[in-house]
Amino acid sequence: MHFFAVQYQIAFSASVKGAAIFAGGPYYCAQSGLTDAFLMCMDGLESIPLSSLEAYASQQARNGDIDSLGNLTSQNVFLFSGSLDTTVSPVVMHSLEQMYKDFGVTNVKSNFGLTAAHTFPTLTYGNLCTLSYLPYISACNYDGAGNAFKTIYGDLNNAGSPVSANIITYNQADYTSGSPSSISLASTGYAYIPTGCKIPSNNTCKIHVAFHGCLQYAGLVSTQFVANAGYNSWAESNNIIVLYPQATSSLLLPSNPNGCWDWWGYNSADYALKSAPQMAFAHKLISDFIQKY
């Protein structure tokens, strides 16, 4: 679900505080395309060549195509993999955990023991925790968003009551050089702006980006992930703006039928670098909201 979040964190590590990964894999895991994406990064049927992936990241950092890997050592990381996940095998998450350790990340908190399928875990919203189907959000009596936030940000106020009117939309074309659809992005993205962050240039609010998983984009599941993943209640009481950028499905040019973020190269062979179309889009979006708030 969150391979792209790993990519973004490592590529733009100079401006990132930490990351929460739900059913994702190592940086540049798919390497050259779908075969590796399926066999290594999802099914876990072939061993992930961590040393090669880490060498690639190191080389790209030396080239200046991603930020220095040394930035990662001070970051906070939360990892979640349901023990019943048959879409992204838990063994893949163990490889990601090892990659973080190899890169010198010391604060890695992992939960690989919950009896959950391939799904985003919440306290009470969604499907049965052992089932994996739309909208891929499940009532697991486990606050995935809350645990993610507490790991990344440290001490927080207790979760508050989200305000539905604080969910806004924005035009994603403002952050792309061409049509969003040309790189498999939707025209509209979402953001949760806490009540305490509505003063422009307040500069007291943090920015968190929640990248949805495959088959979890708003064009398919409406705003269920935006409104019910659990982030907004913590955001409201802790002045954390949550961005919910939206990929979308596309059949040809590019081929992305499940509306995934680009973590295997359907837009560009350089999909894991800062210059890649969706990576550049996300960075421009985040930078804009930082300037505004």
C-alpha positions as CSV (number, residue, x, y, z in Angstrom):
1,M,0.0,0.0,0.0
2,H,2.8,2.4,0.8
3,F,5.8,1.6,-1.4
4,F,5.5,5.2,-2.7
5,A,5.8,6.6,0.8
6,V,9.1,4.8,1.2
7,Q,10.3,6.2,-2.1
8,Y,9.4,9.8,-1.2
9,Q,10.9,9.6,2.3
10,I,14.2,8.4,1.1
11,A,14.4,10.6,-2.0
12,F,13.4,13.7,-0.1
13,S,14.9,12.8,3.3
14,A,16.2,16.3,3.9
15,S,12.7,17.6,4.4
16,V,11.0,14.6,6.0
17,K,10.7,13.9,9.7
18,G,9.6,10.2,9.5
19,A,7.3,7.8,7.8
20,A,4.6,5.2,8.5
21,I,4.5,2.3,6.1
22,F,1.5,0.0,5.9
23,A,2.3,-3.1,3.7
24,G,5.2,-1.7,1.7
25,G,8.6,-2.7,0.7
26,P,12.2,-1.5,0.3
27,Y,13.3,1.5,-1.7
28,Y,13.5,0.7,-5.4
29,C,12.2,-2.8,-4.7
30,A,10.6,-3.3,-8.1
31,Q,13.8,-2.2,-9.9
32,S,13.1,-2.6,-13.6
33,G,9.4,-3.4,-13.6
34,L,6.4,-5.6,-12.8
35,T,8.1,-9.0,-12.7
36,D,10.2,-7.9,-9.7
37,A,7.3,-6.0,-8.3
38,F,5.1,-9.1,-8.1
39,L,7.6,-11.8,-7.3
40,M,9.9,-9.9,-4.9
41,C,8.0,-7.0,-3.5
42,M,4.5,-8.4,-3.1
43,D,4.5,-12.2,-3.1
44,G,7.8,-12.5,-1.5
45,L,8.6,-15.6,-3.6
46,E,12.1,-14.4,-4.5
47,S,14.6,-12.9,-2.1
48,I,14.9,-9.1,-2.2
49,P,18.5,-8.1,-3.0
50,L,18.9,-5.5,-0.3
51,S,22.6,-5.0,-0.9
52,S,21.9,-4.1,-4.5
53,L,19.0,-1.8,-3.6
54,E,21.0,0.0,-0.9
55,A,23.9,0.4,-3.4
56,Y,21.6,1.9,-5.9
57,A,20.2,4.4,-3.3
58,S,23.8,5.3,-2.3
59,Q,24.8,5.9,-5.9
60,Q,21.7,8.1,-6.5
61,A,22.5,10.1,-3.4
62,R,26.1,10.7,-4.6
63,N,24.6,11.7,-8.0
64,G,22.4,14.2,-6.2
65,D,19.3,12.6,-7.6
66,I,18.0,11.9,-4.1
67,D,18.9,13.5,-0.8
68,S,21.7,12.2,1.5
69,L,20.9,8.9,3.1
70,G,22.5,10.3,6.3
71,N,19.3,12.3,6.9
72,L,17.5,9.1,7.7
73,T,19.4,8.4,10.9
74,S,17.4,11.0,12.9
75,Q,14.0,9.9,11.5
76,N,11.2,8.0,13.1
77,V,9.6,5.1,11.3
78,F,6.5,3.0,12.0
79,L,5.9,-0.3,10.1
80,F,2.7,-2.3,10.0
81,S,2.1,-5.7,8.3
82,G,-1.0,-7.9,9.1
83,S,0.0,-11.5,9.8
84,L,-2.7,-12.6,7.3
85,D,-1.6,-10.3,4.4
86,T,-1.3,-12.3,1.2
87,T,-1.0,-9.3,-1.1
88,V,2.2,-7.9,0.3
89,S,3.9,-10.7,2.2
90,P,5.1,-9.9,5.7
91,V,8.5,-11.1,4.7
92,V,8.7,-8.0,2.4
93,M,8.1,-5.8,5.4
94,H,10.9,-7.5,7.3
95,S,13.2,-6.6,4.4
96,L,12.1,-3.0,4.6
97,E,12.8,-3.1,8.4
98,Q,16.3,-4.4,7.7
99,M,16.9,-1.7,5.1
100,Y,16.1,1.0,7.6
101,K,18.5,-0.5,10.1
102,D,21.2,-0.7,7.4
103,F,20.7,3.0,6.7
104,G,21.2,3.8,10.4
105,V,17.6,4.4,11.4
106,T,17.4,3.6,15.1
107,N,13.8,4.5,16.0
108,V,11.9,1.9,14.0
109,K,8.7,0.6,15.6
110,S,7.1,-2.4,14.0
111,N,3.8,-4.3,14.4
112,F,3.8,-7.5,12.4
113,G,1.7,-9.5,14.8
114,L,-1.9,-8.3,14.4
115,T,-4.3,-10.8,12.9
116,A,-5.1,-8.7,9.9
117,A,-5.4,-9.1,6.2
118,H,-4.1,-6.6,3.5
119,T,-5.9,-3.6,4.9
120,F,-5.5,-0.3,6.7
121,P,-6.3,-1.0,10.4
122,T,-8.7,1.3,12.4
123,L,-10.4,1.1,15.7
124,T,-14.0,0.7,14.5
125,Y,-14.4,1.6,10.8
126,G,-14.5,-0.7,7.9
127,N,-14.5,-4.4,7.1
128,L,-13.7,-7.3,9.3
129,C,-10.0,-7.2,10.1
130,T,-9.4,-10.6,8.5
131,L,-10.9,-9.6,5.1
132,S,-9.2,-7.7,2.3
133,Y,-11.5,-5.9,-0.1
134,L,-12.8,-2.4,-0.9
135,P,-12.1,0.1,0.6
136,Y,-9.2,-1.8,2.2
137,I,-9.9,-0.3,5.6
138,S,-10.9,-2.6,8.4
139,A,-12.1,-2.4,12.0
140,C,-9.2,-4.1,13.8
141,N,-9.6,-2.5,17.2
142,Y,-6.2,-1.0,16.4
143,D,-5.5,2.6,15.7
144,G,-3.1,2.4,12.8
145,A,-3.1,6.2,12.1
146,G,-2.7,7.0,15.8
147,N,0.2,4.7,16.2
148,A,1.8,6.1,13.1
149,F,1.4,9.7,14.3
150,K,2.7,8.9,17.8
151,T,5.8,7.2,16.4
152,I,6.6,10.0,14.0
153,Y,5.7,13.0,16.2
154,G,6.2,11.8,19.7
155,D,4.0,13.0,22.5
156,L,0.6,14.2,21.2
157,N,-2.7,15.4,22.6
158,N,-5.4,12.7,22.7
159,A,-7.3,12.3,19.5
160,G,-10.1,14.8,19.0
161,S,-13.3,14.9,17.0
162,P,-12.7,15.5,13.3
163,V,-14.7,18.2,11.6
164,S,-16.1,17.1,8.3
165,A,-16.1,20.7,7.0
166,N,-12.3,20.8,7.5
167,I,-11.8,18.5,4.5
168,I,-11.1,20.6,1.5
169,T,-10.3,19.9,-2.1
170,Y,-7.5,21.3,-4.3
171,N,-6.7,21.2,-8.0
172,Q,-3.8,18.7,-8.6
173,A,-3.1,20.3,-12.0
174,D,-1.6,23.2,-10.0
175,Y,1.3,20.9,-9.2
176,T,1.9,19.1,-12.5
177,S,3.6,20.3,-15.6
178,G,0.9,18.8,-17.8
179,S,-2.4,17.1,-17.4
180,P,-2.6,15.1,-14.1
181,S,-4.2,12.3,-16.0
182,S,-1.1,12.0,-18.2
183,I,0.8,10.7,-15.2
184,S,-2.2,8.7,-13.7
185,L,-3.2,11.4,-11.2
186,A,-6.7,12.5,-10.5
187,S,-7.7,16.1,-11.1
188,T,-8.8,16.6,-7.5
189,G,-6.9,16.0,-4.2
190,Y,-8.0,16.3,-0.6
191,A,-6.6,17.8,2.6
192,Y,-7.7,18.0,6.2
193,I,-7.1,21.4,7.6
194,P,-7.5,21.4,11.4
195,T,-9.5,24.2,12.9
196,G,-6.3,25.6,14.6
197,C,-4.5,25.7,11.2
198,K,-6.9,27.9,9.3
199,I,-4.9,31.1,9.7
200,P,-2.7,31.5,6.6
201,S,1.0,31.7,7.3
202,N,0.4,30.6,10.8
203,N,3.5,28.4,10.5
204,T,2.7,26.4,13.6
205,C,1.2,23.4,11.8
206,K,2.9,20.2,10.7
207,I,2.2,18.6,7.3
208,H,1.6,14.8,7.0
209,V,1.0,13.1,3.7
210,A,-1.3,10.0,3.5
211,F,-0.7,8.2,0.2
212,H,-3.6,5.8,-0.4
213,G,-3.0,2.3,-1.6
214,C,-3.8,0.6,-4.8
215,L,-7.6,0.3,-5.4
216,Q,-8.1,2.9,-2.7
217,Y,-8.2,6.1,-4.7
218,A,-11.2,8.4,-4.4
219,G,-12.5,7.7,-7.9
220,L,-13.2,4.1,-6.7
221,V,-13.9,4.3,-2.9
222,S,-15.0,8.0,-2.7
223,T,-13.7,9.7,0.4
224,Q,-13.7,6.7,2.7
225,F,-9.9,6.7,3.1
226,V,-9.8,10.5,3.4
227,A,-12.5,10.7,6.0
228,N,-12.2,7.4,7.9
229,A,-8.6,6.1,8.0
230,G,-8.3,7.7,11.4
231,Y,-5.7,10.5,10.7
232,N,-8.1,13.4,11.0
233,S,-9.1,12.9,14.6
234,W,-5.4,13.1,15.7
235,A,-4.8,15.9,13.2
236,E,-7.6,18.0,14.6
237,S,-6.2,18.0,18.2
238,N,-2.6,18.3,17.3
239,N,-2.6,20.9,14.4
240,I,-1.4,18.5,11.8
241,I,-2.5,19.1,8.2
242,V,-3.1,15.9,6.4
243,L,-2.7,15.8,2.6
244,Y,-4.5,13.1,0.7
245,P,-3.2,13.4,-2.9
246,Q,-4.9,11.1,-5.4
247,A,-3.7,8.8,-8.0
248,T,-6.2,7.3,-10.4
249,S,-6.6,4.3,-12.8
250,S,-5.4,4.5,-16.3
251,L,-5.4,1.7,-18.9
252,L,-2.8,3.0,-21.5
253,L,0.0,5.5,-21.4
254,P,0.4,5.0,-18.6
255,S,-0.9,1.5,-17.7
256,N,-2.1,1.7,-14.1
257,P,-5.5,-0.1,-13.9
258,N,-5.6,-0.3,-10.1
259,G,-4.9,3.4,-9.5
260,C,-1.6,2.8,-7.7
261,W,1.1,5.3,-7.0
262,D,4.1,4.8,-9.3
263,W,6.5,2.4,-7.4
264,W,7.5,0.2,-10.4
265,G,8.0,2.6,-13.3
266,Y,4.8,2.9,-15.2
267,N,5.5,6.6,-15.7
268,S,9.3,6.6,-15.8
269,A,12.3,4.3,-15.4
270,D,13.5,6.9,-12.9
271,Y,10.4,6.5,-10.8
272,A,12.3,6.4,-7.5
273,L,14.2,9.6,-8.0
274,K,13.3,13.2,-7.1
275,S,12.8,14.1,-10.7
276,A,10.2,11.4,-11.4
277,P,6.8,12.9,-12.4
278,Q,4.8,11.8,-9.4
279,M,7.6,12.4,-7.0
280,A,8.1,16.0,-8.3
281,F,4.3,16.5,-8.0
282,A,4.2,15.4,-4.4
283,H,7.2,17.6,-3.4
284,K,5.6,20.6,-5.1
285,L,2.3,20.0,-3.4
286,I,3.9,19.6,0.0
287,S,6.1,22.7,-0.5
288,D,3.0,24.8,-1.4
289,F,1.1,23.8,1.7
290,I,4.1,24.5,3.9
291,Q,4.3,28.0,2.5
292,K,0.5,28.5,3.1
293,Y,0.4,27.2,6.6
